[in-house]
Amino acid sequence: MLTISDRLIIPRHQLVFQTTRASGPGGQHVNKTDSAVWLRFDYRASTVLPDHYKEGLERMQDSRVHDGFILIRAERHRSQDMNRQEALERLRELLQKSAERPKNRRPTRPTRSSQQKRVNTKKHKGALKASRRAPTGD
């Protein structure tokens, strides 16, 4: 099981682990052992994950979240068990981040001085460009 918060615990049977060969460190046995771990979590089908977590995951712009699944690949360590722990930790962080509510934006208007600065800057740049032109023959 994976503990996300005081009230949220994801049971182990909802997490699917798959092992593959890692491209990173591994020593002599790098081409023989499956030390990399893929973690797959179907968050849409999860019965324990609250709706606000699911909505947060849908809003996220994260490459690990797509089509109702979270896919995490961990291959930093030589040990399969350590990679499994790292994948679980990354899933925990991702779910905690998805629970954060985005701040509501309060629309503001530009101040009068900022509007005036903008106009003055535009006039100055226009005058600068006009001074670079060739004189007209009036």
C-alpha positions in Angstrom: 0.0 0.0 0.0 1.0 3.6 -0.7 0.2 6.3 1.9 -0.4 9.7 0.2 -1.9 11.6 3.1 -3.6 10.9 6.5 -6.8 9.9 4.8 -5.6 8.5 1.5 -4.0 5.1 1.1 -3.7 3.4 -2.2 -3.8 -0.4 -1.9 -1.0 -2.4 -3.6 -3.4 -4.3 -5.9 -4.2 -1.1 -7.8 -0.5 -0.5 -8.6 0.9 -2.5 -11.5 4.7 -3.0 -11.7 6.6 -4.2 -14.7 10.3 -4.7 -14.9 12.6 -4.1 -17.8 16.3 -3.8 -18.5 17.7 -0.4 -17.5 19.9 1.8 -19.6 21.7 3.2 -16.6 24.2 1.7 -14.0 24.2 -2.1 -13.5 27.8 -3.4 -13.5 28.5 -6.8 -15.1 25.0 -7.9 -15.0 23.4 -4.9 -16.7 22.4 -6.9 -19.8 21.0 -9.9 -17.7 18.9 -8.4 -15.0 15.7 -6.4 -15.2 16.4 -3.6 -12.8 14.3 -0.8 -14.3 10.7 -0.5 -13.1 7.5 0.7 -14.8 4.8 1.7 -12.4 1.3 1.9 -13.9 -1.7 3.3 -11.9 -5.2 3.5 -13.4 -6.5 6.6 -11.5 -9.8 6.8 -13.3 -10.7 3.2 -12.2 -9.4 3.7 -8.7 -12.1 3.5 -6.0 -10.0 5.0 -3.2 -8.8 8.1 -5.0 -11.1 11.1 -4.4 -12.6 13.1 -7.3 -10.6 16.2 -6.6 -7.3 14.2 -7.1 -8.7 12.9 -10.4 -9.7 16.3 -11.5 -6.2 17.7 -10.6 -4.6 14.9 -12.6 -6.7 15.7 -15.6 -5.7 19.4 -15.4 -2.0 18.6 -15.1 0.4 19.1 -18.0 2.6 16.2 -17.1 4.0 13.7 -19.6 3.5 10.9 -17.1 -0.3 11.4 -17.0 -2.3 10.4 -20.0 -5.5 8.5 -20.9 -6.5 7.9 -17.3 -3.2 6.3 -16.4 -0.1 7.4 -14.6 3.1 5.8 -16.0 6.4 6.2 -14.2 9.7 4.7 -15.2 12.4 4.4 -12.5 15.9 3.2 -13.5 18.3 5.4 -11.5 19.4 2.6 -9.1 21.1 -0.7 -9.7 18.6 -2.5 -7.5 15.1 -3.3 -8.7 13.7 -2.8 -5.2 15.2 0.7 -4.9 13.8 1.6 -8.3 10.4 0.3 -7.1 10.6 2.6 -4.0 11.6 5.5 -6.2 8.7 5.0 -8.5 6.3 4.9 -5.5 7.8 8.1 -4.1 7.4 9.8 -7.5 3.8 8.7 -7.6 3.2 10.0 -4.1 4.7 13.4 -5.1 2.6 13.5 -8.2 -0.6 12.8 -6.4 0.1 15.3 -3.7 0.8 17.9 -6.3 -2.5 17.1 -8.1 -4.4 17.7 -4.9 -3.3 21.3 -4.7 -6.0 23.7 -5.8 -5.0 26.3 -8.4 -5.4 29.9 -7.2 -8.3 31.8 -8.6 -7.1 34.7 -10.7 -8.6 38.0 -9.8 -8.7 40.3 -12.8 -6.9 43.6 -12.3 -6.8 46.7 -14.4 -3.5 48.4 -15.3 -2.8 51.5 -13.3 -3.0 55.0 -14.9 0.8 55.5 -14.5 1.6 52.2 -16.2 -0.7 53.1 -19.1 1.0 56.5 -19.4 4.5 54.9 -19.3 3.5 52.5 -22.1 2.3 55.4 -24.3 5.4 57.5 -23.5 7.7 54.5 -24.4 5.8 54.0 -27.7 6.1 57.7 -28.5 9.8 57.7 -27.7 10.6 54.7 -29.9 8.5 56.1 -32.7 10.4 59.4 -32.5 13.7 57.5 -32.5 12.8 55.6 -35.6 11.6 58.8 -37.3 14.9 60.5 -36.7 16.7 57.7 -38.5 14.7 58.3 -41.7 16.1 60.2 -44.6 15.0 63.8 -44.7 12.1 64.6 -47.1 12.6 67.3 -49.8 9.8 69.7 -48.8 
